[in-house]
Amino acid sequence: METAFITNISFPKSLDEVLYFIDMRGRFDVEEVLEESYVEWTAPKDARIGERAFFMHSKTSIDTIRSLKKQRKEMEEDIDPDANKVLIKALDRAEELYQSIGGCVFAQGKVCGKIIVDNVARNDGLHWRSVYYAPIDGISLIEPPINIGEFRDFIKISRTGAITKLDSEQEGKLLSLRGL
């Protein structure tokens, strides 16, 4: 029986999406988890109150960040100068964040309410398509973050979606890596 899940946070897939996050929210998804103790986040549609949620910054995000940096540079003359300045700063910050938590489980929390169905990602044309979100509170950072290399022998992170469900043995092994 699943007792926990990892929600794998990827990076925005386009320069427009980077601007959306910075203009609309002032920060990237991973920063929201790093800074808040409560979020409403992508979750399995059957997530239950009390279930543990682990937050991971996807291993492949660095490829996307570097690709967008290259794309921004190639398109520099066609980008509004103010937007270009925002993109340069945001993509540099994204790369710095990746250096500290990329490819790692960096926080945990607990589902504290019923699943919320919301089409915001689809309606706004964002890179993820899930409509299922769970209210998650008690978010705490895991120090140091747990790199995928430390758990890939007993947890296979989903390559087709953001959610990887864990059974109680996997959850216990993951927690034991940091004495949690």
Secondary structure as GFF3:
##gff-version 3
##sequence-region A 1 180
A	DSSP	beta_strand	2	9	.	.	.	ID=ss1
A	DSSP	alpha_helix	15	20	.	.	.	ID=ss2
A	DSSP	pi_helix	21	25	.	.	.	ID=ss3
A	DSSP	alpha_helix	29	35	.	.	.	ID=ss4
A	DSSP	beta_strand	38	42	.	.	.	ID=ss5
A	DSSP	beta_strand	52	57	.	.	.	ID=ss6
A	DSSP	alpha_helix	61	74	.	.	.	ID=ss7
A	DSSP	three_ten_helix	76	78	.	.	.	ID=ss8
A	DSSP	alpha_helix	81	101	.	.	.	ID=ss9
A	DSSP	beta_strand	104	111	.	.	.	ID=ss10
A	DSSP	beta_strand	116	117	.	.	.	ID=ss11
A	DSSP	alpha_helix	120	123	.	.	.	ID=ss12
A	DSSP	beta_strand	132	147	.	.	.	ID=ss13
A	DSSP	three_ten_helix	148	150	.	.	.	ID=ss14
A	DSSP	beta_strand	163	167	.	.	.	ID=ss15
A	DSSP	alpha_helix	168	176	.	.	.	ID=ss16
###
